[in-house]
Amino acid sequence: MIGLPGYTYHLEFTERLLPGALPPPHPDNLLVFYFDLPAEYSRAIHQLTIIGAKQVQPSNPYWAEKAQTYEDPDGNRIVLCKGVFKK
């Protein structure tokens, strides 16, 4: 579990210990990272390229204009977004 002091959210990684397959992830189940510094955004893209991450077309066109979407071998997706999160 990863969280920051004083914030009301966290990121939790879990695993299934029971046998049997899980349903495949939906393409709109996303983990989104926002980068307010262009150099940091470029660095993150570069790191994903180095490890051979598979860039995919997002299912929601909203992300196509603002970000790059990648899929891991299990079908889970992450989005790297240029800019600061705005509510």
PyMOL Python script that loads the backbone (N, CA, C, O; Angstrom):
from pymol import cmd

cmd.read_pdbstr("""\
ATOM      1  N   MET A   1       0.846  -1.158   0.000  1.00  0.00           N
ATOM      2  CA  MET A   1       0.000   0.000   0.000  1.00  0.00           C
ATOM      3  C   MET A   1       0.902   1.234   0.000  1.00  0.00           C
ATOM      4  O   MET A   1       1.868   1.316   0.758  1.00  0.00           O
ATOM      5  N   ILE A   2       0.566   2.183  -0.859  1.00  0.00           N
ATOM      6  CA  ILE A   2       1.347   3.411  -0.977  1.00  0.00           C
ATOM      7  C   ILE A   2       0.397   4.588  -0.773  1.00  0.00           C
ATOM      8  O   ILE A   2      -0.670   4.641  -1.386  1.00  0.00           O
ATOM      9  N   GLY A   3       0.779   5.522   0.079  1.00  0.00           N
ATOM     10  CA  GLY A   3      -0.026   6.706   0.304  1.00  0.00           C
ATOM     11  C   GLY A   3       0.844   7.840   0.802  1.00  0.00           C
ATOM     12  O   GLY A   3       1.998   7.632   1.175  1.00  0.00           O
ATOM     13  N   LEU A   4       0.297   9.018   0.807  1.00  0.00           N
ATOM     14  CA  LEU A   4       1.010  10.191   1.294  1.00  0.00           C
ATOM     15  C   LEU A   4       0.357  10.691   2.571  1.00  0.00           C
ATOM     16  O   LEU A   4      -0.870  10.700   2.671  1.00  0.00           O
ATOM     17  N   PRO A   5       1.146  11.105   3.541  1.00  0.00           N
ATOM     18  CA  PRO A   5       0.575  11.626   4.788  1.00  0.00           C
ATOM     19  C   PRO A   5      -0.353  12.812   4.520  1.00  0.00           C
ATOM     20  O   PRO A   5      -0.031  13.698   3.728  1.00  0.00           O
ATOM     21  N   GLY A   6      -1.492  12.818   5.178  1.00  0.00           N
ATOM     22  CA  GLY A   6      -2.417  13.931   5.044  1.00  0.00           C
ATOM     23  C   GLY A   6      -3.380  13.831   3.874  1.00  0.00           C
ATOM     24  O   GLY A   6      -4.248  14.691   3.723  1.00  0.00           O
ATOM     25  N   TYR A   7      -3.252  12.807   3.043  1.00  0.00           N
ATOM     26  CA  TYR A   7      -4.156  12.635   1.909  1.00  0.00           C
ATOM     27  C   TYR A   7      -5.141  11.516   2.206  1.00  0.00           C
ATOM     28  O   TYR A   7      -4.853  10.619   2.998  1.00  0.00           O
ATOM     29  N   THR A   8      -6.301  11.573   1.569  1.00  0.00           N
ATOM     30  CA  THR A   8      -7.352  10.595   1.836  1.00  0.00           C
ATOM     31  C   THR A   8      -7.392   9.465   0.810  1.00  0.00           C
ATOM     32  O   THR A   8      -8.399   8.764   0.718  1.00  0.00           O
ATOM     33  N   TYR A   9      -6.333   9.274   0.044  1.00  0.00           N
ATOM     34  CA  TYR A   9      -6.297   8.190  -0.936  1.00  0.00           C
ATOM     35  C   TYR A   9      -4.967   7.465  -0.854  1.00  0.00           C
ATOM     36  O   TYR A   9      -3.982   7.966  -0.312  1.00  0.00           O
ATOM     37  N   HIS A  10      -4.979   6.277  -1.407  1.00  0.00           N
ATOM     38  CA  HIS A  10      -3.761   5.461  -1.458  1.00  0.00           C
ATOM     39  C   HIS A  10      -3.865   4.527  -2.655  1.00  0.00           C
ATOM     40  O   HIS A  10      -4.917   4.402  -3.282  1.00  0.00           O
ATOM     41  N   LEU A  11      -2.772   3.888  -2.950  1.00  0.00           N
ATOM     42  CA  LEU A  11      -2.703   2.904  -4.020  1.00  0.00           C
ATOM     43  C   LEU A  11      -2.336   1.579  -3.371  1.00  0.00           C
ATOM     44  O   LEU A  11      -1.329   1.473  -2.670  1.00  0.00           O
ATOM     45  N   GLU A  12      -3.158   0.580  -3.611  1.00  0.00           N
ATOM     46  CA  GLU A  12      -2.938  -0.718  -2.983  1.00  0.00           C
ATOM     47  C   GLU A  12      -2.751  -1.791  -4.054  1.00  0.00           C
ATOM     48  O   GLU A  12      -3.552  -1.899  -4.982  1.00  0.00           O
ATOM     49  N   PHE A  13      -1.703  -2.569  -3.917  1.00  0.00           N
ATOM     50  CA  PHE A  13      -1.445  -3.684  -4.817  1.00  0.00           C
ATOM     51  C   PHE A  13      -1.845  -4.970  -4.101  1.00  0.00           C
ATOM     52  O   PHE A  13      -1.428  -5.212  -2.968  1.00  0.00           O
ATOM     53  N   THR A  14      -2.638  -5.776  -4.751  1.00  0.00           N
ATOM     54  CA  THR A  14      -3.100  -7.020  -4.148  1.00  0.00           C
ATOM     55  C   THR A  14      -2.808  -8.175  -5.094  1.00  0.00           C
ATOM     56  O   THR A  14      -2.469  -7.974  -6.260  1.00  0.00           O
ATOM     57  N   GLU A  15      -2.945  -9.377  -4.575  1.00  0.00           N
ATOM     58  CA  GLU A  15      -2.827 -10.563  -5.421  1.00  0.00           C
ATOM     59  C   GLU A  15      -3.860 -11.575  -4.986  1.00  0.00           C
ATOM     60  O   GLU A  15      -4.290 -11.587  -3.832  1.00  0.00           O
ATOM     61  N   ARG A  16      -4.249 -12.408  -5.899  1.00  0.00           N
ATOM     62  CA  ARG A  16      -5.238 -13.443  -5.627  1.00  0.00           C
ATOM     63  C   ARG A  16      -4.505 -14.733  -5.301  1.00  0.00           C
ATOM     64  O   ARG A  16      -3.650 -15.183  -6.063  1.00  0.00           O
ATOM     65  N   LEU A  17      -4.841 -15.319  -4.173  1.00  0.00           N
ATOM     66  CA  LEU A  17      -4.198 -16.560  -3.755  1.00  0.00           C
ATOM     67  C   LEU A  17      -5.031 -17.793  -4.103  1.00  0.00           C
ATOM     68  O   LEU A  17      -4.524 -18.914  -4.051  1.00  0.00           O
ATOM     69  N   LEU A  18      -6.286 -17.601  -4.453  1.00  0.00           N
ATOM     70  CA  LEU A  18      -7.157 -18.723  -4.805  1.00  0.00           C
ATOM     71  C   LEU A  18      -6.909 -19.153  -6.245  1.00  0.00           C
ATOM     72  O   LEU A  18      -6.553 -18.327  -7.085  1.00  0.00           O
ATOM     73  N   PRO A  19      -7.094 -20.439  -6.538  1.00  0.00           N
ATOM     74  CA  PRO A  19      -6.919 -20.880  -7.924  1.00  0.00           C
ATOM     75  C   PRO A  19      -8.046 -20.350  -8.815  1.00  0.00           C
ATOM     76  O   PRO A  19      -9.114 -19.968  -8.337  1.00  0.00           O
ATOM     77  N   GLY A  20      -7.783 -20.339 -10.089  1.00  0.00           N
ATOM     78  CA  GLY A  20      -8.793 -19.906 -11.053  1.00  0.00           C
ATOM     79  C   GLY A  20      -8.437 -18.566 -11.668  1.00  0.00           C
ATOM     80  O   GLY A  20      -7.758 -17.731 -11.070  1.00  0.00           O
ATOM     81  N   ALA A  21      -8.917 -18.401 -12.865  1.00  0.00           N
ATOM     82  CA  ALA A  21      -8.601 -17.186 -13.622  1.00  0.00           C
ATOM     83  C   ALA A  21      -9.508 -16.037 -13.212  1.00  0.00           C
ATOM     84  O   ALA A  21     -10.676 -16.234 -12.877  1.00  0.00           O
ATOM     85  N   LEU A  22      -8.959 -14.859 -13.244  1.00  0.00           N
ATOM     86  CA  LEU A  22      -9.736 -13.641 -13.030  1.00  0.00           C
ATOM     87  C   LEU A  22     -10.314 -13.186 -14.362  1.00  0.00           C
ATOM     88  O   LEU A  22      -9.768 -13.515 -15.415  1.00  0.00           O
ATOM     89  N   PRO A  23     -11.409 -12.435 -14.334  1.00  0.00           N
ATOM     90  CA  PRO A  23     -11.902 -11.899 -15.606  1.00  0.00           C
ATOM     91  C   PRO A  23     -10.877 -10.914 -16.173  1.00  0.00           C
ATOM     92  O   PRO A  23     -10.137 -10.286 -15.415  1.00  0.00           O
ATOM     93  N   PRO A  24     -10.831 -10.777 -17.482  1.00  0.00           N
ATOM     94  CA  PRO A  24      -9.854  -9.842 -18.072  1.00  0.00           C
ATOM     95  C   PRO A  24     -10.169  -8.411 -17.662  1.00  0.00           C
ATOM     96  O   PRO A  24     -11.332  -8.066 -17.454  1.00  0.00           O
ATOM     97  N   PRO A  25      -9.138  -7.574 -17.544  1.00  0.00           N
ATOM     98  CA  PRO A  25      -9.369  -6.173 -17.187  1.00  0.00           C
ATOM     99  C   PRO A  25     -10.119  -5.444 -18.299  1.00  0.00           C
ATOM    100  O   PRO A  25      -9.936  -5.740 -19.480  1.00  0.00           O
ATOM    101  N   HIS A  26     -10.953  -4.504 -17.918  1.00  0.00           N
ATOM    102  CA  HIS A  26     -11.653  -3.668 -18.894  1.00  0.00           C
ATOM    103  C   HIS A  26     -10.688  -2.575 -19.365  1.00  0.00           C
ATOM    104  O   HIS A  26      -9.922  -2.058 -18.552  1.00  0.00           O
ATOM    105  N   PRO A  27     -10.700  -2.208 -20.646  1.00  0.00           N
ATOM    106  CA  PRO A  27      -9.751  -1.198 -21.148  1.00  0.00           C
ATOM    107  C   PRO A  27      -9.909   0.189 -20.531  1.00  0.00           C
ATOM    108  O   PRO A  27      -9.030   1.035 -20.695  1.00  0.00           O
ATOM    109  N   ASP A  28     -11.013   0.439 -19.825  1.00  0.00           N
ATOM    110  CA  ASP A  28     -11.170   1.725 -19.156  1.00  0.00           C
ATOM    111  C   ASP A  28     -10.824   1.666 -17.670  1.00  0.00           C
ATOM    112  O   ASP A  28     -11.017   2.651 -16.958  1.00  0.00           O
ATOM    113  N   ASN A  29     -10.322   0.539 -17.191  1.00  0.00           N
ATOM    114  CA  ASN A  29      -9.775   0.477 -15.837  1.00  0.00           C
ATOM    115  C   ASN A  29      -8.327   0.939 -15.940  1.00  0.00           C
ATOM    116  O   ASN A  29      -7.458   0.187 -16.382  1.00  0.00           O
ATOM    117  N   LEU A  30      -8.074   2.168 -15.534  1.00  0.00           N
ATOM    118  CA  LEU A  30      -6.785   2.801 -15.789  1.00  0.00           C
ATOM    119  C   LEU A  30      -6.114   3.278 -14.505  1.00  0.00           C
ATOM    120  O   LEU A  30      -6.773   3.669 -13.542  1.00  0.00           O
ATOM    121  N   LEU A  31      -4.810   3.234 -14.522  1.00  0.00           N
ATOM    122  CA  LEU A  31      -3.999   3.901 -13.514  1.00  0.00           C
ATOM    123  C   LEU A  31      -3.367   5.081 -14.246  1.00  0.00           C
ATOM    124  O   LEU A  31      -2.602   4.886 -15.191  1.00  0.00           O
ATOM    125  N   VAL A  32      -3.681   6.299 -13.819  1.00  0.00           N
ATOM    126  CA  VAL A  32      -3.264   7.501 -14.540  1.00  0.00           C
ATOM    127  C   VAL A  32      -2.217   8.260 -13.733  1.00  0.00           C
ATOM    128  O   VAL A  32      -2.394   8.516 -12.542  1.00  0.00           O
ATOM    129  N   PHE A  33      -1.132   8.609 -14.397  1.00  0.00           N
ATOM    130  CA  PHE A  33      -0.066   9.419 -13.801  1.00  0.00           C
ATOM    131  C   PHE A  33      -0.012  10.752 -14.548  1.00  0.00           C
ATOM    132  O   PHE A  33       0.059  10.777 -15.776  1.00  0.00           O
ATOM    133  N   TYR A  34      -0.047  11.858 -13.801  1.00  0.00           N
ATOM    134  CA  TYR A  34       0.024  13.195 -14.382  1.00  0.00           C
ATOM    135  C   TYR A  34       1.426  13.757 -14.197  1.00  0.00           C
ATOM    136  O   TYR A  34       2.016  13.647 -13.123  1.00  0.00           O
ATOM    137  N   PHE A  35       1.951  14.359 -15.258  1.00  0.00           N
ATOM    138  CA  PHE A  35       3.291  14.951 -15.245  1.00  0.00           C
ATOM    139  C   PHE A  35       3.178  16.421 -15.589  1.00  0.00           C
ATOM    140  O   PHE A  35       2.828  16.774 -16.716  1.00  0.00           O
ATOM    141  N   ASP A  36       3.475  17.289 -14.619  1.00  0.00           N
ATOM    142  CA  ASP A  36       3.402  18.721 -14.889  1.00  0.00           C
ATOM    143  C   ASP A  36       4.685  19.265 -15.508  1.00  0.00           C
ATOM    144  O   ASP A  36       4.709  20.390 -16.009  1.00  0.00           O
ATOM    145  N   LEU A  37       5.750  18.467 -15.473  1.00  0.00           N
ATOM    146  CA  LEU A  37       7.008  18.880 -16.094  1.00  0.00           C
ATOM    147  C   LEU A  37       7.231  18.064 -17.375  1.00  0.00           C
ATOM    148  O   LEU A  37       7.287  16.835 -17.319  1.00  0.00           O
ATOM    149  N   PRO A  38       7.360  18.736 -18.527  1.00  0.00           N
ATOM    150  CA  PRO A  38       7.551  18.020 -19.786  1.00  0.00           C
ATOM    151  C   PRO A  38       8.738  17.061 -19.771  1.00  0.00           C
ATOM    152  O   PRO A  38       8.661  15.984 -20.363  1.00  0.00           O
ATOM    153  N   ALA A  39       9.829  17.427 -19.109  1.00  0.00           N
ATOM    154  CA  ALA A  39      11.014  16.555 -19.071  1.00  0.00           C
ATOM    155  C   ALA A  39      10.709  15.257 -18.330  1.00  0.00           C
ATOM    156  O   ALA A  39      11.176  14.190 -18.730  1.00  0.00           O
ATOM    157  N   GLU A  40       9.934  15.339 -17.257  1.00  0.00           N
ATOM    158  CA  GLU A  40       9.569  14.134 -16.503  1.00  0.00           C
ATOM    159  C   GLU A  40       8.637  13.241 -17.315  1.00  0.00           C
ATOM    160  O   GLU A  40       8.752  12.016 -17.272  1.00  0.00           O
ATOM    161  N   TYR A  41       7.723  13.849 -18.049  1.00  0.00           N
ATOM    162  CA  TYR A  41       6.824  13.096 -18.930  1.00  0.00           C
ATOM    163  C   TYR A  41       7.636  12.346 -19.990  1.00  0.00           C
ATOM    164  O   TYR A  41       7.430  11.153 -20.212  1.00  0.00           O
ATOM    165  N   SER A  42       8.551  13.054 -20.634  1.00  0.00           N
ATOM    166  CA  SER A  42       9.397  12.436 -21.666  1.00  0.00           C
ATOM    167  C   SER A  42      10.246  11.308 -21.080  1.00  0.00           C
ATOM    168  O   SER A  42      10.425  10.267 -21.712  1.00  0.00           O
ATOM    169  N   ARG A  43      10.755  11.516 -19.896  1.00  0.00           N
ATOM    170  CA  ARG A  43      11.572  10.485 -19.228  1.00  0.00           C
ATOM    171  C   ARG A  43      10.743   9.225 -18.951  1.00  0.00           C
ATOM    172  O   ARG A  43      11.216   8.108 -19.164  1.00  0.00           O
ATOM    173  N   ALA A  44       9.521   9.407 -18.483  1.00  0.00           N
ATOM    174  CA  ALA A  44       8.656   8.256 -18.213  1.00  0.00           C
ATOM    175  C   ALA A  44       8.346   7.486 -19.498  1.00  0.00           C
ATOM    176  O   ALA A  44       8.368   6.255 -19.508  1.00  0.00           O
ATOM    177  N   ILE A  45       8.059   8.209 -20.574  1.00  0.00           N
ATOM    178  CA  ILE A  45       7.807   7.563 -21.871  1.00  0.00           C
ATOM    179  C   ILE A  45       9.053   6.797 -22.310  1.00  0.00           C
ATOM    180  O   ILE A  45       8.958   5.666 -22.785  1.00  0.00           O
ATOM    181  N   HIS A  46      10.195   7.407 -22.153  1.00  0.00           N
ATOM    182  CA  HIS A  46      11.456   6.770 -22.535  1.00  0.00           C
ATOM    183  C   HIS A  46      11.676   5.477 -21.734  1.00  0.00           C
ATOM    184  O   HIS A  46      12.065   4.455 -22.298  1.00  0.00           O
ATOM    185  N   GLN A  47      11.431   5.527 -20.442  1.00  0.00           N
ATOM    186  CA  GLN A  47      11.620   4.339 -19.600  1.00  0.00           C
ATOM    187  C   GLN A  47      10.692   3.204 -20.032  1.00  0.00           C
ATOM    188  O   GLN A  47      11.103   2.044 -20.057  1.00  0.00           O
ATOM    189  N   LEU A  48       9.453   3.527 -20.370  1.00  0.00           N
ATOM    190  CA  LEU A  48       8.529   2.485 -20.840  1.00  0.00           C
ATOM    191  C   LEU A  48       8.995   1.907 -22.178  1.00  0.00           C
ATOM    192  O   LEU A  48       8.856   0.709 -22.423  1.00  0.00           O
ATOM    193  N   THR A  49       9.539   2.752 -23.026  1.00  0.00           N
ATOM    194  CA  THR A  49      10.064   2.290 -24.320  1.00  0.00           C
ATOM    195  C   THR A  49      11.233   1.330 -24.110  1.00  0.00           C
ATOM    196  O   THR A  49      11.325   0.299 -24.775  1.00  0.00           O
ATOM    197  N   ILE A  50      12.115   1.673 -23.188  1.00  0.00           N
ATOM    198  CA  ILE A  50      13.287   0.830 -22.909  1.00  0.00           C
ATOM    199  C   ILE A  50      12.877  -0.571 -22.458  1.00  0.00           C
ATOM    200  O   ILE A  50      13.494  -1.556 -22.863  1.00  0.00           O
ATOM    201  N   ILE A  51      11.847  -0.668 -21.628  1.00  0.00           N
ATOM    202  CA  ILE A  51      11.446  -1.991 -21.121  1.00  0.00           C
ATOM    203  C   ILE A  51      10.516  -2.722 -22.076  1.00  0.00           C
ATOM    204  O   ILE A  51      10.080  -3.839 -21.795  1.00  0.00           O
ATOM    205  N   GLY A  52      10.213  -2.094 -23.204  1.00  0.00           N
ATOM    206  CA  GLY A  52       9.391  -2.767 -24.212  1.00  0.00           C
ATOM    207  C   GLY A  52       7.899  -2.727 -23.936  1.00  0.00           C
ATOM    208  O   GLY A  52       7.160  -3.589 -24.411  1.00  0.00           O
ATOM    209  N   ALA A  53       7.444  -1.737 -23.172  1.00  0.00           N
ATOM    210  CA  ALA A  53       6.013  -1.621 -22.888  1.00  0.00           C
ATOM    211  C   ALA A  53       5.242  -1.405 -24.187  1.00  0.00           C
ATOM    212  O   ALA A  53       5.711  -0.728 -25.102  1.00  0.00           O
ATOM    213  N   LYS A  54       4.068  -1.984 -24.244  1.00  0.00           N
ATOM    214  CA  LYS A  54       3.237  -1.933 -25.446  1.00  0.00           C
ATOM    215  C   LYS A  54       2.303  -0.725 -25.388  1.00  0.00           C
ATOM    216  O   LYS A  54       1.403  -0.663 -24.550  1.00  0.00           O
ATOM    217  N   GLN A  55       2.527   0.233 -26.286  1.00  0.00           N
ATOM    218  CA  GLN A  55       1.621   1.382 -26.362  1.00  0.00           C
ATOM    219  C   GLN A  55       0.363   0.947 -27.101  1.00  0.00           C
ATOM    220  O   GLN A  55       0.440   0.268 -28.125  1.00  0.00           O
ATOM    221  N   VAL A  56      -0.807   1.344 -26.571  1.00  0.00           N
ATOM    222  CA  VAL A  56      -2.088   0.969 -27.169  1.00  0.00           C
ATOM    223  C   VAL A  56      -2.958   2.203 -27.363  1.00  0.00           C
ATOM    224  O   VAL A  56      -2.754   3.242 -26.733  1.00  0.00           O
ATOM    225  N   GLN A  57      -3.917   2.059 -28.238  1.00  0.00           N
ATOM    226  CA  GLN A  57      -4.895   3.119 -28.455  1.00  0.00           C
ATOM    227  C   GLN A  57      -5.877   3.090 -27.277  1.00  0.00           C
ATOM    228  O   GLN A  57      -6.409   2.026 -26.959  1.00  0.00           O
ATOM    229  N   PRO A  58      -6.129   4.222 -26.627  1.00  0.00           N
ATOM    230  CA  PRO A  58      -7.077   4.210 -25.515  1.00  0.00           C
ATOM    231  C   PRO A  58      -8.500   3.964 -26.003  1.00  0.00           C
ATOM    232  O   PRO A  58      -8.852   4.334 -27.123  1.00  0.00           O
ATOM    233  N   SER A  59      -9.309   3.342 -25.163  1.00  0.00           N
ATOM    234  CA  SER A  59     -10.697   3.116 -25.563  1.00  0.00           C
ATOM    235  C   SER A  59     -11.517   4.403 -25.459  1.00  0.00           C
ATOM    236  O   SER A  59     -12.537   4.549 -26.133  1.00  0.00           O
ATOM    237  N   ASN A  60     -11.074   5.323 -24.623  1.00  0.00           N
ATOM    238  CA  ASN A  60     -11.745   6.613 -24.478  1.00  0.00           C
ATOM    239  C   ASN A  60     -10.932   7.666 -25.234  1.00  0.00           C
ATOM    240  O   ASN A  60      -9.764   7.878 -24.908  1.00  0.00           O
ATOM    241  N   PRO A  61     -11.519   8.331 -26.237  1.00  0.00           N
ATOM    242  CA  PRO A  61     -10.763   9.311 -27.027  1.00  0.00           C
ATOM    243  C   PRO A  61     -10.236  10.497 -26.217  1.00  0.00           C
ATOM    244  O   PRO A  61      -9.340  11.204 -26.678  1.00  0.00           O
ATOM    245  N   TYR A  62     -10.772  10.720 -25.034  1.00  0.00           N
ATOM    246  CA  TYR A  62     -10.286  11.795 -24.167  1.00  0.00           C
ATOM    247  C   TYR A  62      -8.780  11.678 -23.955  1.00  0.00           C
ATOM    248  O   TYR A  62      -8.067  12.681 -23.992  1.00  0.00           O
ATOM    249  N   TRP A  63      -8.296  10.456 -23.734  1.00  0.00           N
ATOM    250  CA  TRP A  63      -6.882  10.249 -23.444  1.00  0.00           C
ATOM    251  C   TRP A  63      -6.000  10.360 -24.683  1.00  0.00           C
ATOM    252  O   TRP A  63      -4.809  10.642 -24.555  1.00  0.00           O
ATOM    253  N   ALA A  64      -6.543  10.148 -25.862  1.00  0.00           N
ATOM    254  CA  ALA A  64      -5.738  10.184 -27.092  1.00  0.00           C
ATOM    255  C   ALA A  64      -5.124  11.558 -27.327  1.00  0.00           C
ATOM    256  O   ALA A  64      -4.038  11.660 -27.898  1.00  0.00           O
ATOM    257  N   GLU A  65      -5.803  12.612 -26.895  1.00  0.00           N
ATOM    258  CA  GLU A  65      -5.316  13.972 -27.116  1.00  0.00           C
ATOM    259  C   GLU A  65      -4.338  14.440 -26.048  1.00  0.00           C
ATOM    260  O   GLU A  65      -3.549  15.352 -26.295  1.00  0.00           O
ATOM    261  N   LYS A  66      -4.376  13.841 -24.879  1.00  0.00           N
ATOM    262  CA  LYS A  66      -3.638  14.364 -23.740  1.00  0.00           C
ATOM    263  C   LYS A  66      -2.532  13.456 -23.228  1.00  0.00           C
ATOM    264  O   LYS A  66      -1.716  13.881 -22.410  1.00  0.00           O
ATOM    265  N   ALA A  67      -2.490  12.210 -23.698  1.00  0.00           N
ATOM    266  CA  ALA A  67      -1.655  11.231 -23.008  1.00  0.00           C
ATOM    267  C   ALA A  67      -1.248  10.087 -23.920  1.00  0.00           C
ATOM    268  O   ALA A  67      -1.639  10.012 -25.085  1.00  0.00           O
ATOM    269  N   GLN A  68      -0.449   9.200 -23.347  1.00  0.00           N
ATOM    270  CA  GLN A  68      -0.113   7.937 -23.998  1.00  0.00           C
ATOM    271  C   GLN A  68      -0.543   6.811 -23.068  1.00  0.00           C
ATOM    272  O   GLN A  68      -0.347   6.875 -21.854  1.00  0.00           O
ATOM    273  N   THR A  69      -1.133   5.780 -23.663  1.00  0.00           N
ATOM    274  CA  THR A  69      -1.653   4.649 -22.901  1.00  0.00           C
ATOM    275  C   THR A  69      -0.815   3.414 -23.200  1.00  0.00           C
ATOM    276  O   THR A  69      -0.456   3.157 -24.350  1.00  0.00           O
ATOM    277  N   TYR A  70      -0.508   2.657 -22.157  1.00  0.00           N
ATOM    278  CA  TYR A  70       0.295   1.444 -22.277  1.00  0.00           C
ATOM    279  C   TYR A  70      -0.436   0.293 -21.603  1.00  0.00           C
ATOM    280  O   TYR A  70      -1.201   0.488 -20.658  1.00  0.00           O
ATOM    281  N   GLU A  71      -0.182  -0.916 -22.109  1.00  0.00           N
ATOM    282  CA  GLU A  71      -0.825  -2.102 -21.555  1.00  0.00           C
ATOM    283  C   GLU A  71       0.233  -3.099 -21.115  1.00  0.00           C
ATOM    284  O   GLU A  71       1.195  -3.355 -21.839  1.00  0.00           O
ATOM    285  N   ASP A  72       0.052  -3.664 -19.923  1.00  0.00           N
ATOM    286  CA  ASP A  72       0.999  -4.668 -19.448  1.00  0.00           C
ATOM    287  C   ASP A  72       0.595  -6.047 -19.982  1.00  0.00           C
ATOM    288  O   ASP A  72      -0.473  -6.180 -20.581  1.00  0.00           O
ATOM    289  N   PRO A  73       1.421  -7.065 -19.780  1.00  0.00           N
ATOM    290  CA  PRO A  73       1.123  -8.400 -20.330  1.00  0.00           C
ATOM    291  C   PRO A  73      -0.204  -8.994 -19.848  1.00  0.00           C
ATOM    292  O   PRO A  73      -0.758  -9.871 -20.510  1.00  0.00           O
ATOM    293  N   ASP A  74      -0.725  -8.526 -18.698  1.00  0.00           N
ATOM    294  CA  ASP A  74      -2.004  -9.026 -18.189  1.00  0.00           C
ATOM    295  C   ASP A  74      -3.192  -8.254 -18.737  1.00  0.00           C
ATOM    296  O   ASP A  74      -4.339  -8.605 -18.462  1.00  0.00           O
ATOM    297  N   GLY A  75      -2.932  -7.206 -19.511  1.00  0.00           N
ATOM    298  CA  GLY A  75      -4.016  -6.407 -20.070  1.00  0.00           C
ATOM    299  C   GLY A  75      -4.398  -5.194 -19.240  1.00  0.00           C
ATOM    300  O   GLY A  75      -5.339  -4.481 -19.590  1.00  0.00           O
ATOM    301  N   ASN A  76      -3.685  -4.946 -18.148  1.00  0.00           N
ATOM    302  CA  ASN A  76      -3.936  -3.747 -17.347  1.00  0.00           C
ATOM    303  C   ASN A  76      -3.314  -2.549 -18.042  1.00  0.00           C
ATOM    304  O   ASN A  76      -2.268  -2.663 -18.680  1.00  0.00           O
ATOM    305  N   ARG A  77      -3.960  -1.405 -17.915  1.00  0.00           N
ATOM    306  CA  ARG A  77      -3.485  -0.214 -18.622  1.00  0.00           C
ATOM    307  C   ARG A  77      -3.077   0.903 -17.676  1.00  0.00           C
ATOM    308  O   ARG A  77      -3.668   1.103 -16.615  1.00  0.00           O
ATOM    309  N   ILE A  78      -2.039   1.627 -18.101  1.00  0.00           N
ATOM    310  CA  ILE A  78      -1.644   2.849 -17.421  1.00  0.00           C
ATOM    311  C   ILE A  78      -1.660   3.975 -18.443  1.00  0.00           C
ATOM    312  O   ILE A  78      -1.465   3.756 -19.639  1.00  0.00           O
ATOM    313  N   VAL A  79      -1.894   5.168 -17.955  1.00  0.00           N
ATOM    314  CA  VAL A  79      -1.918   6.355 -18.800  1.00  0.00           C
ATOM    315  C   VAL A  79      -0.897   7.338 -18.246  1.00  0.00           C
ATOM    316  O   VAL A  79      -0.879   7.626 -17.049  1.00  0.00           O
ATOM    317  N   LEU A  80      -0.056   7.845 -19.121  1.00  0.00           N
ATOM    318  CA  LEU A  80       0.868   8.916 -18.770  1.00  0.00           C
ATOM    319  C   LEU A  80       0.326  10.180 -19.410  1.00  0.00           C
ATOM    320  O   LEU A  80       0.249  10.290 -20.634  1.00  0.00           O
ATOM    321  N   CYS A  81      -0.052  11.137 -18.563  1.00  0.00           N
ATOM    322  CA  CYS A  81      -0.743  12.347 -19.035  1.00  0.00           C
ATOM    323  C   CYS A  81       0.156  13.572 -18.892  1.00  0.00           C
ATOM    324  O   CYS A  81       0.791  13.782 -17.858  1.00  0.00           O
ATOM    325  N   LYS A  82       0.193  14.374 -19.955  1.00  0.00           N
ATOM    326  CA  LYS A  82       0.930  15.636 -19.921  1.00  0.00           C
ATOM    327  C   LYS A  82       0.080  16.674 -19.227  1.00  0.00           C
ATOM    328  O   LYS A  82      -1.016  16.985 -19.693  1.00  0.00           O
ATOM    329  N   GLY A  83       0.556  17.212 -18.133  1.00  0.00           N
ATOM    330  CA  GLY A  83      -0.167  18.283 -17.469  1.00  0.00           C
ATOM    331  C   GLY A  83      -0.581  17.931 -16.061  1.00  0.00           C
ATOM    332  O   GLY A  83      -0.387  16.811 -15.589  1.00  0.00           O
ATOM    333  N   VAL A  84      -1.156  18.916 -15.405  1.00  0.00           N
ATOM    334  CA  VAL A  84      -1.560  18.810 -14.015  1.00  0.00           C
ATOM    335  C   VAL A  84      -3.022  18.366 -13.943  1.00  0.00           C
ATOM    336  O   VAL A  84      -3.851  18.804 -14.742  1.00  0.00           O
ATOM    337  N   PHE A  85      -3.329  17.501 -12.987  1.00  0.00           N
ATOM    338  CA  PHE A  85      -4.698  17.074 -12.785  1.00  0.00           C
ATOM    339  C   PHE A  85      -5.550  18.254 -12.353  1.00  0.00           C
ATOM    340  O   PHE A  85      -5.157  19.025 -11.478  1.00  0.00           O
ATOM    341  N   LYS A  86      -6.716  18.392 -12.969  1.00  0.00           N
ATOM    342  CA  LYS A  86      -7.671  19.451 -12.612  1.00  0.00           C
ATOM    343  C   LYS A  86      -9.021  18.819 -12.376  1.00  0.00           C
ATOM    344  O   LYS A  86      -9.504  18.036 -13.194  1.00  0.00           O
ATOM    345  N   LYS A  87      -9.633  19.160 -11.252  1.00  0.00           N
ATOM    346  CA  LYS A  87     -10.975  18.630 -10.931  1.00  0.00           C
ATOM    347  C   LYS A  87     -12.026  19.236 -11.796  1.00  0.00           C
ATOM    348  O   LYS A  87     -13.204  18.905 -11.660  1.00  0.00           O
TER     349      LYS A  87
END
""", "prot")
cmd.dss("prot")
cmd.show_as("cartoon", "prot")
cmd.util.cbc("prot")
cmd.orient("prot")
